Amino acid sequence: MSAITQGASPPLRRFSLRFCDPQLEHAYRRETFSRTLIQGRAAILVGMLVYLLCGLLDIWHVPPEARWDVWQSRLTALMVPSLLLVVSFTAAFQRLAQWWLLAVCVAAGFGLIAIQSQVPLENTPYYYPAMVMLTFYTYNFIGLRFPYALGIDALLLATYNLVFGVLLDYPAHILFSHNVFIVSANLIGGTTGYLVERQGRQLFLREKELEEERRFHRERSLHDPLTGLPNRELLYDRLEQALVACQRNQMLQGGLFIDLDGFKQINDRLGHRMGDNLLEQVAQRLTDSVRKTDTVARIGGDEFFVLARDLDSEQDIHRLASKLLENLRLPLAGVPAPFALRASIGVCLFPYPDMSVNDIIHRADMAMYRVKTAEKDSYCLAELKPCQSGTSYRPGTA
């Protein structure tokens, strides 16, 4: 199993909340992008509506001669989210999603500061709460990651104090009261944003762990625990797929039933551990002898099965059977010379009329027994009925 399943799950970085594993970080961003996209679009639309609603305050709290300048600031700030709505329907948004959302918050913040700077001092209590709303907006609504939101709000807080404390020289007690509420909003919104993102990433990790565990148990249930080869259940599934494919394209397929000769003697004389080691070596040799599109399965004891897909002609199966026998005759590591290992192979070619998975395995098994009761260390083709196209496959032996 992977490191996640084994308990060595990649931790989160404490401040940035990034996964230490870059691949896991990439997977998280890929899987959460659709949610970020939907949330970002919704937040932009709502934010633009709220921005415009705040403009109603101008009727009572902005002098008539300053209203056009205030609305210029407001409409200029709204150009950024309007552009982003268009960009969100292109591939450019996915590549730089966090930066685009960041730009919306920066534009909104500087727009609010520009608007408030044109409002008489006595009317600022009606406008600075918008900075408090923007703080919660960046941390908890638009979909920005915590480090980005924290950086933006720190920048806006510094700019707010620079503009109103230095350039416009607000009275200290008024600026301090504004800071109290803006900083408090940062503490509440920032803590909430941090915890929500951390919990979301931990939940993602847990889902990955469960997915890895399910995949591990699924693979384990379909593979032989000793050799790692597909087991009988998975072999049946691959054979079903081959049956469907050959009925569609009439390509020749081959099933080879392999039984080891002399394995019981080696297992009894040298012990089960040596027997297990021998089976692992045989599995590796069989796997090395076939193509990647073929399947090597262990169906029990010292019996194996090879599914050879999409053969050009019957000669291919003869060459494959001979190759398997030749490779199995080579000395095995740790097995003394007197204990020779050989194999008997039965071959069933298909398609043929009324074929089925069980019938293919049965025919190959019967052909293998004919070899085993005769000379062994050879192969035999099962007798087949003519296929649907009218061509018959000739039985043969090595």
Secondary structure, 3 states (H helix, E strand, C coil): CCCCCCCCCCCECCCCCCECCHHHHHHHHHHHHHHHHHHHHHHHHHHHHHHHHHHHHHHHHCCHHHHHHHHHHHHHHHHHHHHHHHHCCCHHHHHCHHHHHHHHHHHHHHHHHHHHCCCCHHHHHHCCHHHHHHHHHHHHCCCCCHHHHHHHHHHHHHHHHHHHHHHCCCCHHHHHHHHHHHHHHHHHHHHHHHHHHHHHHHHHHHHHHHHHHHHHHHHHHHECCCCCCECHHHHHHHHHHHHHHHHHHCCEEEEEEEEEECHHHHHHHHCHHHHHHHHHHHHHHHHHHCCCCCEEEEEECCEEEEEEEEECCHHHHHHHHHHHHHHHHCCCCCCCCCCCCEEEEEEEEECCCCCCHHHHHHHHHHHHHHHHCCCCCEEEECCCCCCCCCCCCCCCEC
